[in-house]
Amino acid sequence: MKLYNHHKPATLTLTFYLLVSMLIAGCRKEKAPEPSNLDKNYFVIEDNPGDPIDHAIYEFYKSTGIATFYNDSIYKKRISREGEIPERFTYIKLTLNYTPLGRPNVYSKPLSSRANIQPLLQLLENETLPKLPADILIPSILLIDSFSDHQIKKNRQIPHGLTSIYGFNTVGITVEDMEMMDNEERKMYAASILAGISSRRLKDLYAGQLQKDFFSLSRDATKNTIAMDIYSGIPWLLLLPIGEEPLPKSIGLLFYPIFDYPFGDYPNMPREEDDIRAYLTAAFYYTTQEFTDLHPNETLILQKFNIIRRFAKDAGFRIPD
């Protein structure tokens, strides 16, 4: 009969007790679990009943679920040690764009007055948000005086669709003086805000189709007469004497941007963004018949209007019938 030795080797026994000792020691030194705050929701609005503006923002948040801010720094936390001078802080900030190198190409002016916030919130809730697709995400709203993603435009107007921009973690909206607007001007303001929000969605969904069906119309209208792409964004005076540039509507454009140069203010060729925003504003403001009556016999203008309406509807936006 074969006998088995049940004695464990000394090295194995020693290793076992060392492991048990390390586990016990580790358990004794372990701190009680603490919240990390890594999952903190910064897009929560607390009520401030003593401030009518803050209270209106809270009511808007309760009604829509969208946090609205008039300052881009929405959270501040001290990271310096107790007693350290000077104190150091980290900030959570809203941004209208994101670049890996941290160099913004969208610049904004902070809101200088809160006086017009309440009527804007009412416009957003009643005229803008109901026309958005059900699945669109508005993480937050940052209220600002203005923004620019190009040079300073001298003829910047609400119908050009430059009143909102879908940013990295927020939607920037310029706050206008609505007390001075009539009903039609308020309606145009709402349409312009929608244009800024919808332009990004359309480009995400239909980038290739927009190039083929929409932008190509103005490119084809100019390819035999000018040496540059019509959407190059350069001053016309570099190609033609002042005043000899074609009329915008003759090549399917609703306007030419005017830029502030050191040597004067001159009309520019647009960028694609300028063109699509202007047409989207029109699509959210006019019915087909209203726009046709406004632009009789302007074939390219009407073609592009109908095309952008189709894209906006396909993307889930509600536009006038």
LUMROBA-949792 format. One line per field, with one value per residue (C-alpha): residue number from 1; residue in three letters; x negated, y, z. Coordinates in steps of 0.25 Angstrom, whole numbers. Layout:
N
nr = [NUM/...];
rest = [ALA/...];
X = [X/...];
Y = [Y/...];
Z = [Z/...];
This chain:
321
nr = [1/2/3/4/5/6/7/8/9/10/11/12/13/14/15/16/17/18/19/20/21/22/23/24/25/26/27/28/29/30/31/32/33/34/35/36/37/38/39/40/41/42/43/44/45/46/47/48/49/50/51/52/53/54/55/56/57/58/59/60/61/62/63/64/65/66/67/68/69/70/71/72/73/74/75/76/77/78/79/80/81/82/83/84/85/86/87/88/89/90/91/92/93/94/95/96/97/98/99/100/101/102/103/104/105/106/107/108/109/110/111/112/113/114/115/116/117/118/119/120/121/122/123/124/125/126/127/128/129/130/131/132/133/134/135/136/137/138/139/140/141/142/143/144/145/146/147/148/149/150/151/152/153/154/155/156/157/158/159/160/161/162/163/164/165/166/167/168/169/170/171/172/173/174/175/176/177/178/179/180/181/182/183/184/185/186/187/188/189/190/191/192/193/194/195/196/197/198/199/200/201/202/203/204/205/206/207/208/209/210/211/212/213/214/215/216/217/218/219/220/221/222/223/224/225/226/227/228/229/230/231/232/233/234/235/236/237/238/239/240/241/242/243/244/245/246/247/248/249/250/251/252/253/254/255/256/257/258/259/260/261/262/263/264/265/266/267/268/269/270/271/272/273/274/275/276/277/278/279/280/281/282/283/284/285/286/287/288/289/290/291/292/293/294/295/296/297/298/299/300/301/302/303/304/305/306/307/308/309/310/311/312/313/314/315/316/317/318/319/320/321];
rest = [MET/LYS/LEU/TYR/ASN/HIS/HIS/LYS/PRO/ALA/THR/LEU/THR/LEU/THR/PHE/TYR/LEU/LEU/VAL/SER/MET/LEU/ILE/ALA/GLY/CYS/ARG/LYS/GLU/LYS/ALA/PRO/GLU/PRO/SER/ASN/LEU/ASP/LYS/ASN/TYR/PHE/VAL/ILE/GLU/ASP/ASN/PRO/GLY/ASP/PRO/ILE/ASP/HIS/ALA/ILE/TYR/GLU/PHE/TYR/LYS/SER/THR/GLY/ILE/ALA/THR/PHE/TYR/ASN/ASP/SER/ILE/TYR/LYS/LYS/ARG/ILE/SER/ARG/GLU/GLY/GLU/ILE/PRO/GLU/ARG/PHE/THR/TYR/ILE/LYS/LEU/THR/LEU/ASN/TYR/THR/PRO/LEU/GLY/ARG/PRO/ASN/VAL/TYR/SER/LYS/PRO/LEU/SER/SER/ARG/ALA/ASN/ILE/GLN/PRO/LEU/LEU/GLN/LEU/LEU/GLU/ASN/GLU/THR/LEU/PRO/LYS/LEU/PRO/ALA/ASP/ILE/LEU/ILE/PRO/SER/ILE/LEU/LEU/ILE/ASP/SER/PHE/SER/ASP/HIS/GLN/ILE/LYS/LYS/ASN/ARG/GLN/ILE/PRO/HIS/GLY/LEU/THR/SER/ILE/TYR/GLY/PHE/ASN/THR/VAL/GLY/ILE/THR/VAL/GLU/ASP/MET/GLU/MET/MET/ASP/ASN/GLU/GLU/ARG/LYS/MET/TYR/ALA/ALA/SER/ILE/LEU/ALA/GLY/ILE/SER/SER/ARG/ARG/LEU/LYS/ASP/LEU/TYR/ALA/GLY/GLN/LEU/GLN/LYS/ASP/PHE/PHE/SER/LEU/SER/ARG/ASP/ALA/THR/LYS/ASN/THR/ILE/ALA/MET/ASP/ILE/TYR/SER/GLY/ILE/PRO/TRP/LEU/LEU/LEU/LEU/PRO/ILE/GLY/GLU/GLU/PRO/LEU/PRO/LYS/SER/ILE/GLY/LEU/LEU/PHE/TYR/PRO/ILE/PHE/ASP/TYR/PRO/PHE/GLY/ASP/TYR/PRO/ASN/MET/PRO/ARG/GLU/GLU/ASP/ASP/ILE/ARG/ALA/TYR/LEU/THR/ALA/ALA/PHE/TYR/TYR/THR/THR/GLN/GLU/PHE/THR/ASP/LEU/HIS/PRO/ASN/GLU/THR/LEU/ILE/LEU/GLN/LYS/PHE/ASN/ILE/ILE/ARG/ARG/PHE/ALA/LYS/ASP/ALA/GLY/PHE/ARG/ILE/PRO/ASP];
X = [0/-5/-6/-4/-11/-1/-12/-13/-26/-32/-33/-18/-14/-22/-16/-2/-4/-11/1/11/3/3/18/21/11/17/31/27/21/33/41/56/62/63/71/62/72/67/82/87/97/93/106/115/121/125/136/133/146/140/135/146/136/130/144/149/137/141/155/150/141/153/161/151/140/130/120/118/106/101/87/78/72/82/74/63/55/43/31/20/16/22/15/8/6/10/22/23/37/41/53/64/67/76/69/75/64/53/39/29/18/28/28/42/47/61/60/72/75/80/94/94/108/118/130/134/133/148/154/144/147/161/158/149/160/172/166/152/152/165/159/147/146/150/137/128/119/118/108/109/111/101/106/96/96/90/80/71/65/59/55/64/77/82/95/98/114/123/128/114/116/104/111/108/97/97/84/76/85/95/103/99/110/109/118/126/134/148/155/152/157/171/177/171/157/159/163/150/142/147/145/130/128/133/124/112/116/121/109/100/110/112/97/95/107/106/92/90/104/103/91/97/111/110/96/94/104/97/83/89/94/80/70/69/68/59/46/49/59/71/70/56/59/50/53/58/49/37/44/53/53/62/76/75/77/90/103/104/118/113/104/113/109/117/107/92/85/78/65/57/43/32/34/49/62/64/74/68/71/79/75/84/88/93/101/108/111/118/126/130/135/143/148/153/159/166/176/173/183/178/164/168/176/164/154/162/155/142/140/127/132/145/138/129/140/148/136/132/147/147/134/139/152/145/136/148/150/164/165/176/185];
Y = [0/13/24/39/49/60/69/82/87/98/108/106/108/121/127/124/131/143/145/144/154/164/163/165/177/183/182/189/201/202/215/215/217/232/238/242/252/247/245/259/265/279/282/283/297/300/311/325/330/344/347/348/344/332/327/329/320/310/309/308/296/290/291/287/279/288/296/310/319/333/330/320/315/306/299/303/294/297/288/295/289/295/308/308/322/326/317/308/304/296/300/293/302/302/303/306/297/287/287/277/288/297/308/312/316/321/334/339/351/349/353/368/369/360/369/361/347/345/348/339/327/329/329/317/309/313/316/308/295/290/290/282/267/258/251/264/266/280/278/292/307/318/332/341/355/350/340/339/327/337/351/362/363/377/374/363/362/352/347/342/331/335/336/322/311/297/296/285/283/295/303/317/327/342/350/361/372/366/378/385/374/373/359/357/360/351/340/343/342/329/324/329/321/309/311/311/298/291/294/284/273/274/274/262/254/259/265/258/261/275/277/270/276/289/296/291/300/313/306/302/317/323/312/318/333/333/326/323/314/323/318/322/334/343/358/360/372/362/357/368/383/388/388/378/366/358/361/350/345/343/332/326/334/341/351/354/356/369/369/379/380/390/395/396/389/380/369/355/342/334/321/309/312/326/320/309/317/328/318/310/323/325/311/312/326/325/316/311/321/333/331/329/342/349/343/343/337/335/321/317/324/316/303/304/308/296/287/292/290/276/273/280/272/259/262/263/278/285/296/304/297];
Z = [0/-4/7/4/12/17/22/14/9/18/7/3/17/19/6/11/24/17/8/19/27/15/13/28/28/15/21/34/26/16/18/18/4/0/-11/-23/-29/-43/-47/-42/-51/-53/-62/-50/-47/-32/-29/-24/-21/-17/-31/-42/-53/-46/-42/-57/-61/-50/-55/-70/-65/-58/-70/-81/-74/-80/-71/-75/-71/-73/-68/-75/-61/-55/-44/-36/-26/-18/-21/-12/2/14/18/4/-1/-12/-12/-25/-32/-43/-52/-60/-72/-84/-97/-111/-118/-115/-121/-116/-115/-107/-117/-119/-133/-127/-119/-111/-102/-89/-86/-81/-76/-71/-74/-86/-81/-77/-90/-98/-89/-92/-107/-106/-98/-107/-121/-122/-114/-119/-133/-130/-133/-121/-121/-121/-109/-103/-92/-87/-92/-90/-92/-98/-104/-118/-124/-136/-143/-154/-155/-150/-159/-161/-166/-156/-156/-149/-163/-166/-155/-146/-133/-128/-129/-125/-117/-110/-97/-99/-109/-109/-111/-113/-105/-112/-107/-110/-104/-116/-126/-132/-134/-147/-142/-131/-140/-149/-136/-132/-147/-146/-133/-140/-152/-143/-136/-148/-157/-149/-149/-164/-167/-158/-165/-179/-182/-195/-200/-196/-205/-216/-216/-209/-209/-224/-229/-226/-229/-243/-245/-243/-248/-261/-257/-245/-242/-227/-221/-217/-203/-201/-192/-198/-201/-215/-218/-219/-232/-237/-236/-225/-229/-241/-232/-237/-229/-218/-223/-237/-232/-222/-209/-200/-195/-196/-182/-180/-172/-165/-171/-168/-182/-182/-181/-193/-198/-196/-203/-192/-186/-186/-172/-176/-187/-180/-168/-176/-183/-171/-164/-176/-176/-161/-164/-177/-183/-198/-203/-195/-199/-214/-214/-208/-218/-231/-243/-235/-239/-232/-219/-219/-223/-211/-201/-205/-204/-190/-185/-190/-182/-169/-170/-172/-160/-151/-150/-151/-162/-167/-176];
